Amino acid sequence: MRADARNLFKTGQFQPDGLTNTAMKRDEQGFTQKADRQTFRGGAGWDSDVGDPSVRQEFAERMRNLRMELARGLDRPTLAPEGTRKHEMTYNWYEPGAKLGRHLDEHHEETKGVKGWQVPTRRSVTWLVYLNEGWEEQEGGALRCFPRSDGERSQEVQVGSHEGNLQVGWVDGRDPVFLDCLSRPSGGAALYKLASNAKGTKERQILSARDFDVPAQPIEFARFLRPEARETFAQISTSRLDPRFASAGAAPAGIKAADFDCSDERTILDVTPAAGTLVLFDSVSLPHLVREVTGKRQRIAATGWFHEDSQFVLEV
């Protein structure tokens, strides 16, 4: 696969693909080959006949088997069926000096406006397989993740989503906060966590002061919370920490410094991109970035996302 990626790069099949500020046009954001990630996904695509399609299809079959295992093990049944956009696959390429800012791979549909409800699936599990033989820590390019440690996170609640409602933050340092936009009698949205009732079963505990309409980005959910919840609420994606959550007035150049500010993170985990390493994580709840490649060679990986079905699809 490493040879396939190198051949595709030599034949011009990669394109600069940095973090997109969704309020701006891609061609206005100044992505470059030297400073930003490049991907093979654009143009020809993983299933095309360029390069070595046989090696990519063999790898795709292995990843399909992994997707089936995750559907069972994570109790995410809609990961399993084949269908429209159930699996994204690509190669990533970083030149020396390139990096990628702090971000999430998926956000709640409602935070994207109407277009968030026009696709049948959404990213559920992110995966990476590194292709860098003999990569050393001092060469940089580590995947830096910001997880909640086992001691911090509530053990009884699955992160990422609950009954299709995606997570947008944490409260009390340990409990996931979910956004419900579809089931409220008011027709509005509510923020909630799961708490044990007198019978020991989990039920929703509403944290928002009242139901609300989700505004356009940038969004600060704390202002909709009750005062006691607001004090300990931590939003996962904000305009300071994720270009995809910024307004048109916040240019990427003004965001990049904050993308790499880790001073207020509880836990930091770096993964060296050594060949053969498989990384899996929840696409909704784990912020991450790619540190600058400081060595003299390229950082290469196969990457992708397994998709679950969306709660609702808006017909247009």
Buried (B, 14 or more C-beta within 10 A) or exposed (E): BBEBBBEBBEEEBBBBBBBBBBBBEEEEBEBEBEBBBBBBBEEBEBEEEBBBBEEBEEBBEEBBEBBEEBBEEBEBEBBBEEEEEBBBBBBBBBBBEBBBBBBBBBBBBBBBEEEBBBBEBBBBBBBBBBBBEEBEEEBBBBBBBBBBEEEEBBEEBBBBBBEBBBBBBBBBBBBBBBBBBBEBEEEBBBBBBBEEEEEEEBEBBBBBBEBBEBEEBBBEBBEBBBEEBBEEBBBBBBBBBBBBBBBEEBBBEEBBEBBEEEEEBEEEBEBBBBBEBEBEBBBBBBBBBBBBBEBEBBBBBBBBBBBBBBBEEEEE
